[in-house]
C-alpha cells in the first residue's frame, strides 16, 4: 500500500523536484499539490493524505501555521522544510 502524499510549496520548481524524487519510489503516491497553505488547508478539509510535505516559508498561511492547525490529527505526518 502506498502512502498518500500532499506536496505544499509556493515554488513550482521545488514541487517538480520533489515529484521527480518521489516518483522513484513505489511506496509513495502524490495525490495532490498545493501552491500555498490556504489551498492545502482547503484540500485537507475534503481529502486525506498520510503525509504532508510543507514548505516552511510561504506567503499567507505558512507550513508551520498549517501543521499547527492540523496537529490534533494523530494519523497525519508532516515534514516541514
GIPELIN-V435127 format. One record per residue. N is the residue number from 1. RES is the residue in one small letter. SS is DSSP state (H for helix, E for strand, C for the rest). BURIAL is b if it has 16 or more other ideal C-beta (glycine too) atoms within 10 Angstrom, else e. D_LAST is the distance of its C-alpha to the last C-alpha in Angstrom with 2 decimals. Layout:
n: (N/N)
res: (RES/RES)
ss: (SS/SS)
burial: (BURIAL/BURIAL)
d_last: (D_LAST/D_LAST)
This chain:
n: (1/2/3/4/5/6/7/8/9/10/11/12/13/14/15/16/17/18/19/20/21/22/23/24/25/26/27/28/29/30/31/32/33/34/35/36/37/38/39/40/41/42/43/44/45/46/47/48/49/50/51/52/53/54/55/56/57/58/59/60/61/62/63/64/65/66/67/68/69/70/71/72/73/74/75/76/77/78/79/80/81)
res: (x/x/x/x/x/x/x/x/x/x/x/x/x/x/x/x/x/x/x/x/x/x/x/x/x/x/x/x/x/x/x/x/x/x/x/x/x/x/x/x/x/x/x/x/x/x/x/x/x/x/x/x/x/x/x/x/x/x/x/x/x/x/x/x/x/x/x/x/x/x/x/x/x/x/x/x/x/x/x/x/x)
ss: (C/C/E/E/E/E/E/E/C/C/C/H/H/H/H/H/H/H/H/H/H/H/H/C/C/C/C/E/E/E/E/E/E/E/C/C/H/H/H/H/H/H/H/H/C/C/C/C/C/C/E/E/E/E/C/C/C/C/C/C/C/C/H/H/H/H/H/H/H/C/C/C/C/C/C/C/E/E/E/E/C)
burial: (e/e/e/b/b/b/b/b/b/b/e/e/e/e/b/e/e/b/e/e/e/b/e/e/e/e/e/b/e/b/b/b/b/b/b/b/b/e/b/b/b/e/b/b/e/e/e/e/b/b/b/b/b/b/b/e/e/b/e/e/b/b/b/e/e/b/b/e/e/e/e/e/e/e/e/b/e/b/e/e/e)
d_last: (25.52/22.21/19.10/18.48/15.00/13.90/11.43/10.31/9.57/12.21/12.59/14.98/14.67/11.00/12.18/15.25/13.71/11.84/15.19/17.11/15.30/15.63/19.20/20.26/20.07/22.64/20.86/18.30/19.41/17.23/19.35/17.85/15.54/14.97/14.54/13.85/13.48/17.27/17.83/15.50/17.41/20.65/19.93/19.06/22.30/24.26/22.52/20.76/17.77/17.25/13.49/11.15/7.93/6.34/5.17/5.33/8.37/10.97/14.70/16.35/14.59/10.97/8.32/9.60/13.04/12.91/11.93/14.75/17.12/16.86/16.53/20.22/19.79/19.99/19.89/16.51/13.41/9.86/6.64/3.79/0.00)
